Amino acid sequence: MKRNVIVAPSVLSMDYSQMKEQLDEVSASGAEWLHFDVMDGHFVPNLTFGPDILKGFRKACDLFLDVHVMIERPAFFSEKFLTAGADNYTFHYEVMKEVEDIHNLASLVHSQSKSVGISIKPDTPVEVLKPFLNDFDVFLIMSVEPGFGGQKFIPESLDKIRTLRGWLDEAGSKAHIEVDGGINETTAVLAKSAGADVLVAGSYIFRQNIREAVKSLA
């Protein structure tokens, strides 16, 4: 089944000395989403952005803002990022202690008329997502260890995508499968063939001609 593929450039790799120019290029490229990586220095060994920076991106572009929080307290910060302009709020399975907590946070985000996603790290089995097939709009498979850009794609991620796509199709779900990490012209083909329909790319897009890079992934 051929799916419409969404490209989500990751601002983690943006050249901030050319932020306006690069955002204009992304907007003109055909990319539909802009991916915003939030790291707290605890869940992952890096620090990035907070809600105030997201507000700046919201003012600067009309793209769908896909916020991926790699933080230990996603419930606490959810309202702050939603208010700042997040269109989708994706948090990690690994930081939630109880199944009920995951359901509650998904419901909270939906109550704000926003999209909600759940993500797993490379070492987390895809089976943990099966109880939540009808709760989320986005399932984000990390194809590198979260925390830093520029890593190589982990091929075992493809099996997770295939398995998850089968479950979602069986459940009649319209949820997206997003893949993040090591995406380039070659790995994009593999991810799409496995069933992914949202491709996050940072280094690959922002270190060359943005419009051509986005086109090569779609």
NORURRA-V859647 format. One record per backbone hydrogen bond with DSSP energy under -1.0 kcal/mol. NH is the residue of the N-H (numbers start at 1). CO is the residue of the C=O. If there is no record, write none. Layout:
# NORURRA-V859647
nh={NH:NH}
co={CO:CO}
This chain:
# NORURRA-V859647
nh={6:8:10:11:13:14:18:22:23:24:25:26:27:28:29:33:34:35:36:38:40:41:46:48:54:55:56:57:58:59:60:61:64:66:67:68:69:70:77:81:82:83:84:86:87:88:89:90:91:93:96:102:103:104:105:106:107:108:109:110:111:112:113:114:115:117:118:119:120:124:128:129:130:132:133:135:137:138:139:140:141:142:143:154:157:158:160:161:162:163:164:165:166:167:168:169:170:171:173:176:178:179:180:188:190:191:192:193:194:196:197:198:199:200:201:206:207:213:214:215:216:218}
co={197:199:201:35:10:11:15:18:19:20:21:22:23:24:26:7:64:9:66:68:70:46:44:39:50:51:52:53:54:55:56:57:32:34:88:36:90:38:73:77:78:79:80:81:65:65:115:67:117:119:93:98:99:100:101:102:103:104:105:106:107:109:110:109:87:89:138:91:140:121:125:126:127:129:130:132:116:116:176:118:178:120:180:143:154:155:156:157:158:159:160:161:162:163:164:165:166:167:168:137:139:198:141:184:186:187:188:189:190:191:177:177:6:179:8:202:203:209:210:211:212:214}
